[in-house]
Amino acid sequence: MSTITSDYSGLIDAILRDDRAAVDDLSSDLMKRVIIYLRIRMGAPESIAEECAYQAFSDVFEMIRNDRISDRKSIFKYFLTASRNEYLRFKKIEQRSDMDPSFSENILPEPAQQLQNLIDEERQKLLKKCLQQLSDSNRSFIMTFFSSSSVNLIEISEKFNFSYAKTRTLKTRIMQELQRCVHKSK
């Protein structure tokens, strides 16, 4: 469905009623427009524009799910702003990492490094216990990240037959759940 106007209020309704077909259709058009905006107006490379747009979509998706969007008619503008802010945040981190090579390692750890940060000797048993509390599908999914030194979200999304946005969101949620579980179990 190609939408000429920037009224995506139907996307909010589709998300709230969990109509995946409508969400996919409307979000596809929206994502294309946001990526074009980031590429043309912000000068973002294609891959970075996609990453920032998907992250912004993931964030806004959660806000919609939690019914925290008040002006339904301005959702397109909201996505543009969220994507632009995500790109500016990326640029800021990139600039800092150019000045200090260790900075990017501390801010954006690779998933395997995230596991190493989460695990120390005293928490290893707690993490194993928390992993066992996950559903089989979530445990299998997150172990894919932990077992690989280099992680490609696109490949993992294809492996699990998820969208890129769902893959990224699910990874973040499971990591947060594990961190909460380990922290609570201390």
N, C-alpha and C positions, 0 to 999 in steps of 0.2 A: 504494500500500500504506500504510495508516494503521497506525501502530504505537502501541499504548497504553503499553507500557513504554518505558523509556529505554535498552533494549539495542539498540545499533546495531553490534554486533560483526560482523554480516553485511556492513555497509558496508565494513569493513576487508578482509574476504575478497573482496568484489566489486571493490574498487579493486586489490588485489594480483593478481587474475586477469584484470583489465582487462575486466570485464563491464559495459559502458557502460549497458545497459538497467537492470540492478540498481542501479548507482551512481546513475543519474538518479532512479530510483524512491525509493530510500532517502534520498538526499541532499535530494530535494524535501521530503519529510516532515520531515527534520531541520532544514532551513533555515527552514521555516515556524515550527517550534517555537522555534528560536533567535531569530528576528526578533520573535516574540511576546514572548519573554522580555525582549529589549532594549527593546521598546516599553513593556511594562508595568512591569517591575522597575527599569529604568534611565531611563525617561522619554524614550527616544530617538525622534526623529521617524521616520516610516516610511522615508524615503529613506536616512537616515543608518544606521538599524538594518539595512537591506538591505546597504548598502555595507560596514559593519563585519562583518556575518555572512559575506558573500562573501569578504572579505579573510581572515577567520579560517579559513573553509573552505579557501581556497587554501593557507594556511600549513600547516594540519593535513593536507591532502591530500598535500603534499610530505613531511611527516613519516611518513605512512602508507606512501607509495611507497618511502621510504628505510628502512622497517621500524624506526622509532624510537618506536613506541607500544608500551609494555610491557603495560598493563592494558587489554585489548580490551573488557572489560565496562563500562569507565568512559568510553568514547568520547563519549557524550552530555555528560557532565559536563565533559570536556576541551574540547569545542566551546563549551559555555556559557562556560567560563572564558576561552578564547581570544577569543571574541566580546566578552565584557565588557571584557577588557583592551584590545582594539582600540578599543572605544567610549571607554574612559577615556583612551586615548592621543589619540584624536580630540578629546575635550573639552579636554585639556591644550593641544593645539596651538591649538585655537580660542580658548582663554582668552589664550594668549600673543599670538596675532594680534590680539586685541582691544586689547591693551596696546600693541603695536608693529605698525603696518600692514605694515611691510616684512618682518616675521618670517615670515608665511605664504608670502610669495613665495619666501623662501629655503628653507623646509622642504618645501613642496608645489608645486614648479614645474609649470606646465602642460607637456604633452608638447612643444609647439613651443619653449617656453623650455628644456626639457631638452636639446633638440637644440642650441639656441644655447649652452647651458652646455658641451656636449660639443665643439662646434666652435669653435675659434679658428683664426686664420690658419694656423698651422703644422700643425694637426691635420686640416684639411679634406681634404687628399689621403688621409691615413690612413683617415679615416672612409669616404670613397668606396671605397677599396680593401676595407675591412671589409664595407661594404654589398654589394659584389660577391661576397663569399664566402658570403653568406646564400643559402639556397634561394630560388627565385623566389617561392614563396608567402609566406615570411617577409619577404622584401624588400618585396613588394607590401603586406603587412599593416602593417609598420612605417612605410612611406612614407605610408600613410593618416594616421597620426598626425602626421608631420612636415609634411604638406602643408596641414593645417588649423590655423587659429589657435584655434578652439574645438573641443574634442574631446568627443564624447558616446559613452561606452563602449557604451551600449545600442544606439545606431545602428550603431556599428562591428560589434558582435556580430551584429546582424541582417544587415548587409551581407555578412559572411563566414560566416554561418550557424553561429556558435559560441555557446556559452552565455556569459553574462556573466562567470562565474568564469574560464572558459578564455581569454576575451579579455583580461581583466586580467592573468592569469598569463603568457600568451604575450607580451604587451607588456613586462612586467617582465623576463622571461627574455631577450628579444631585445635590450632596452636594455643589460642586464648583459653579454651576449655582445659587443655592439658596444664597450662600455666596456673590456672585457678585451682585445679585439682591438686597439683603438687604443693602449691602455697597453702591450701587449706589442710593438707595432710601433715604438715610440719608439726 
